[in-house]
Every structure is written in C-alpha cells, then in structure tokens.
Amino acid sequence: MSCNKNLVIITNLYPLPWQPNRATFNRQQFDLLKDEFNVSLMIPVAFPEWFKYRKKIQQTDRIRYAPYFYIPKMGRRFYSLSMFFSLLLHSGAWLKKRKPNIIMASWAFPEAVAASWLSKLFHTKFFFKVHGSDINLHGKIPARAKQIVKASRKATGILSVSKALAKEMTLIGINSDKINVIYNGVDHERFGANTKRPKVEDYLLFVGNLKADKGVLELIEGFNEISKSFPELHLVYAGDGAMMQSIKKYAHQTDLSDRVTLLGNINHDQLPSWISHAKGLCLPSYNEGVPNVVLEAMACGTPVIATNVGGIPEVVESFCGIIIQPKSSEEVSQGISKLLNQTWQSDKIKAHASDFNWTKNQTQFVQMLNQENQK
C-alpha cells in the first residue's frame, strides 16, 4: 500500500541489539501500522547502556538509536528536558529528514513529554501510549505528573492499554475524551499451536524481567511454602534481571536448587512451548498495565496466577486463573494451591483470549492515529 503519512514513534520499549526480546509486543503492534503509515522509530538509549553496547548499534534509515544523557538519581523532573535536547542534538537532522506528520511516544515520562515538545518544533500531530508503570509510578509524583498532564493537552489522542490505567490518568487531570482504551493483541497462530514439551517435570512459569517489583522473590517464597505438598513440582523463571542472584541464593538456602530453573533470556519463539506446557503462569507483580504474557498464556489455554493490579482483573476471568493480592508470599502459596487443586478448561480459556488479537488492535490504533485534533 502506498503511504503518504509519515509516523515517527519515540519509545524505549522496543527490541535492542543486545536485548532482542525486549517489548516484542510493541514491535508487533508497530509493524502492523506499516500498511497505513511510513513508520520510523527513534529509540532513546540511556547513555551508560549506549556506551557499553555502542559497537552493536547499527543505525538504519527507519530505526534510529539515540543516546539519552541525564544525571543518574538526581533531578528526575528534568529528565524530559534532558531527553528532548539529547534526541534533538543527536538525531534532529534524521528527524527532519523523516518529515513526520505524526510523532507518537510509547511511554509517558519522559518520552511523551519530550515528544510533545518535538511535535511542536516540527509542527506535527502528537499522540502517546501509556503502559502501566509510566502512569502508576511517575503519575504519583507531582512534578512528573504535572508534565505528563501538560503533554496530554497537546495530544490529539492517548492510547491506554487498560481501563484501570485510563482511570488513573483522569485522576491526575488528563481529559478522558482524549483517552482510547485499546488492548494489546496476541499472535494466536504462535501461542496456542501444538508444541513440544520443553521439560519433563511439571512446572510453574514466570516470564519477565527479574526485578523486585515483578514479585519474583514472593514467587519463590510462596513456592517454598507449598513445595512439600507438591514434591514433584518445579519452578521456572524465563528472563534476566537484578534479582537473579537473590533467587539463586534463596533456592540454595531452602534446598530448592534442583527444583528451580533460571533460563535467563530466551528467544520469544521459545515462549509458546514453555507457556503451553506449564501448569500455570505466575506473575505476582506490584504494578502492571495489561501484561502481554498474561494474554499469551490464556491464548495457550494455560491458567494464570496474577495480582489484582492495573488491567489484569479486566482480562483474567475466573475461569482463566487466580487473582491474588501483591507483595505477599502467602497469597502466592495459596494461589498456587488453588490453581493446582482445580480443573481448568483449556479450550474455554483460549476462546476468551481470542478476543485479544492484533487485527482488532490494528483497526482501533489506526483509527485513533487518523483522528483530527480536538478543539
């Protein structure tokens, strides 16, 4: 299809040469826009990471990695200003060459704030997408929330991945008329297909960044509490992150090392088999929007244990899994027991998940980007 609209997306949530599985849902979503727009991506990379991996970076005409300079742990309210100047100085000529009609940010702070200024400078329409922590955390800090709200006034439209997140935005002062709730989709041909079992033993699965606010320690603590009741059950973590050593240490101290597997980062193509054959997917996060891994699990017909945060209760029906409270290993252990002592109808879970698809997402997203500025 011939496109006459140039769309530049600014986001840190996109696969990187050294993190190829990062935010694959954004890659899938943005790829679908290429039927309607000339899509280019500007990916801010924090300068310590840029310096560390600079030799792996290969710039292209459509994807631009830009170093983002800031003072670590100081003046967070100024991060949007730092990002604006970083992107402009490093990639302003590239951006001008793209001749954007639309600039869209995928993350509220500092990306959306910086992108709103760039859109004004280049005289384009401006949109942004919010995911979860960008509103649930940054939106609770007045100096940052004020900037997000100000950016929202310049936006033609805002994409929220859940109703809960949309409500949080209105609570900090964002006009609800600008918010479009569009759920992410799932590749149902991949998630839900017949796959080979990757592990002989029965196991519970966590997929994601191994950081504290994903509840990874509560997960292994809860697993430990039920480990004697289910002696054949294993726990598998797929992902990497700061808490990996803490998980290993806890497993060693509780004699669970032979029942806890840390896969590290695995290719996204491997996820369907790991998810499909798990007894359950566990995601005891503190904050979320609508995590795609939950949608992917349901597409596989796998029940989930997830926390009552963000948009999770919107998409996980009672026949799809167990909803627990965050920050509690006891909640995790009780959730695991309920899940394992219950019979789940895989086909029913898959049928529910079918409503979350990229075709619907694409239609709604394109419709939002084609809307005109509100008076």
N, C-alpha and C positions, 0 to 999 in steps of 0.2 A: 504494500500500500504506500502511495506517495504521501509524505507528511510535510505539512507546512508550518507546524508549530514546534518550536524548539524548547524543550523542557530540560532544565538543569536541576538535578537533585543533589542536595548537600546533606551528607549523613556520615556518622562514624559507624553506623550499623550496616556493615557490608563486608563480604569476604575480603581478606587481605592475603597477600602472597605468603605470609608466614602464619596465617590463620584462615585457611581455605574454607572451613566450615562455619565461620562466624556469620551469624544473621542470614542464613540461607533463605529464610522466608522473605526478607527484603529483596534479595536478588531475584527470587521467583516472581514476586509482585511487580518489581520494576521492569523485568523483562517483558511482562505482558503489556506494558504501556507502549512498547515499541511499534505496535500496529497503528497507533494513533499519533505518536509524537516522535520527534527526533530526540532521543533520550541521551543525556550526558550526565556523568556522575563526578562530583567533587567530594573526595573523601579526606576529611581532616585527620591527621595522624599526630598524636602528641609528640612533641619534639624529642623526648628521650627514646621513644619507640622508633621514631623516624631515623634517628642517628644509629640505633642498634641494627636496624634492618634495611638501611638505605641501599645496600647493594642488591637487595631482592626486588626493589621497586622498579617497575618498568612502566613509564608513562605512555598512554595511548591518546589518540585523538578524542576518544569518548570517555575515558576514565582518567581522572587526574587526582593523584595523591598529593596532598599539600601539608607541609609541616605546620603545626599549630603551637605557637610559643605562649607560655604563661609562667607565672611564678608558682611553683608547687605549694599547696597547702596555705596559700596566702591570697587574700583579695578575690575570693571566688566570685564576688559580684561583678568583677571586672573581666571575667573570662570571656564573656560575649564580645567585649571590645577587643580583647586580645585576639580572639578568633577572627573577627572582622578584618583587622589590619593584617593578620597573618595570611589569610586567604587572598586578600586584595594585593598585597605586595608580592606574594609568591605566584599567584595564578590569575591576577587581574586581566592580563593580556589574553590568557587562554579563555577566560570567561567572556571577555568582549568578543572574541573570535566566534564563540558559540552563538552569539546574537540571540540570547534567550527571550522568549515570550513569557515564560513562566519560570520562576525559581521556587523550588519546594524544599523544605528541610524535613528530615526524618529524625527528630529528637528535639524536645522543646528548649532545653538550655544546655549549652549556649548556642547550639546550631540555629534554632529558629530565630533567635534574637539577632544573631549576626546576619542570617539570610534575609531578614526583613530590611536591614539597612542596605544590603547588596541589591535587593529588589528595587529599592527607592533610587539607588545610584544608577542602576541600569534601566529604570523605567519599565519594570515588568510586573505582571501579576504575581502574587505571593500566596503560597499555601504552606501548611506544615502538618506533619503527622506526629501523634504522641503515642507512646508505647506502654508506659507504666511508671517506672521509677522517675522518669523525667518530670512527671507531674506529682506523683505521690511523695517524692523526696524533695526535689527542688521547689515544688509548689508550696511546700510548708515553710520555706524560708523567705521572709517578707521581701528582702532586696532582690532576690531572684524571681519570685512570683510577680513582683511589680513589672519586671522587664518582660516576662512571658505574656502578661496581660496586655502590655503596651504593644508588643509584637502582634498579638491576636487582633488588635484593632486595625492593623494594616492588612490582615489576611483576608483573602476572598473566601477561603474555606479552610476548615481544620478537620483532619481525619483522626477519629478516636477509635481505638481497637476494641472498646467495650463501652457499655452504658455506664458502668461504675466510674470509669475514667472520665467520661463526659460530665458526669455529675460533679466530680472533683474539680473539673475546670470551671464549671459555673460557680462553684463555691468560692473560688479565688477571684471571680469577677469577669470571666470570659462570657461573651454573648452566646447563649445557647443556640441562637439561629444560625450561627456560623459552623456549628459542630455537626459532622456527619459520622455516625457510628457505622463502621464497615469492618466486619470481622475478617481476619486473615483466612486464607484458604489452605487446602491440603492437596497434595498430589496423590489422588486416590488410586491411580494406576500403580504407584510405587508402594504406598502404605495401604496394606490390605491384600497385596499379592501373596501367592504361595512362596514361602522362603524356607531355606534350610535352617534347622535348629543350630544356633551357634555355640550352645553349651549343654552338656549332658544333664547337669543338675537343674532342679527348679530354682528360679531366682527372681528377686525383685530388682527393678532397674531404676536408676537415676540417670537423667541426661541433662547436661548443662555445665555451666561454669561452677567450679568447686570453690565457692566463696561462702562466707558465713551467712549472709542474708538469703541464701538459697536453702538454708536449713539442713545442710549436709551433715553437720555434727549431730543434730537432733535425730536425723535419719539413722545413723549408725548406733546411736544410743538407744533409740526405740527398737531397732533390730536386735540389739543385745538383750533387751528385756524379754523378747519373745523367742530368743534363739534356742532355748532348751525345750520349748513347747513344739518347735518345728526344726528338729535337728538336721534335716536334710536340705533345708532352705539356704540359699546363698544370696548375697547382696552384691550387685554390680554397679559401679559408677562409670559412666561414659562421659569423659570431659577432663579438663585440666584446670588448675587454678591454685590460689594461695593456700587453700585448706587441705591440699593433698597429703602433705606430711602429717598434719594433725589427724587425719583419718587413718593413715597407716599406723601412727603411734597408738591411737585408741584401739585399733584392731589387734595390735600386738599385745597391749596391756590386758585385753579381755580374752585372749586366746581365740580370736576370730580371724586371724590372718589367713587361714586356709579356707575361710568361707566368705571373705570379702575380696572382690576383684576390682582393681583400678585399671581400666582400659586406657586411660589417657584420651587424647583427642582421636576420634575415629572418623573416617570418611562418612559423609552424610548418606552415601549409598549403602552403608552397612547398617544404618539405623533400623530399616524396616524389619530385618530378621531379628535383631536384638529386641525390638519392641514387641513384635508379633508373638514371640515365644516366652515372654516374661509373664509371671503370674500376675504382676501389676506394675504400673509405672508410678513411682513415688516422686512427688515434687512438693516438699514442705516449705515453700518459700515464705519470706516475710512480706514481700511486695511483688506484684505482677500486674500486667495488663491482661492479655489473654495469651498465655504461652503456647507457641505453636506445637511444642512437643506433646502437650495435652491433647490437642486436636489430632495430631498424628497417631497417638496411642489409641484414641477412640476409632480412628479410621482403620486401625489394625484389629479392632474388636477387643482391645486389651483394657481392662478396668484400671482406673487411676485412684491414687490417694493424693489429694491435693488440698491446699489450705483455703480457708474462707477469706480470700483477699482478691482485690481487683475484680476482673471479669470472670474469674474461674467459676463462681456459682451460676453465672449466666449460661455457661456452656456445658457444665457437667450435671446431667440429670441423675437422679437417684439410682437409676438402673445402669449408669455408666461408671460409678465409683463411689468413693467415700470422701466426704468433705470434713476436714479437721481444722482445729484452731492452730495458728502458727506459734513458733517458739516454744514448743513443748514436746519432749521426747515421749512423755506418757501418751499424748494424743497420737503420736506416730505409732507407738506399740499397739494401742487399742485399734487404730485404723488398720494396721496390718492384720491383726487377729480377725477383725470383721471381714476384711477382704478375703482372707484365706478360708474362712468358715462359711462363705456364701457361694452360691452358684450364679455364674454370670452368663448372660445370653449374648454371645459374641455378635451374632447377626443383628440383634437389636441395637447394640452399641454402634455397629458400623452404619446402620440405617440412620441413626441420629447424626452421626458425623458427616454423612453425605451432604448435609445442608451447608457445611463449611467447605466451599470449593472456590478455586481460583477464577472460574468463569463468572460467577456472581460477583466476586471481589473486583474483577477487572471492569465489569459493566458499571458498578457503583463508583469506582475510583475515577474512571474516565468521565463519567457524568459530573462528578464533583469538579474535576480539573477544567471542564468546559463551561462551567457556570460563570456568569459575569459578576463583576464587583457589585456588592450591595450598596445602596445609597445610605 
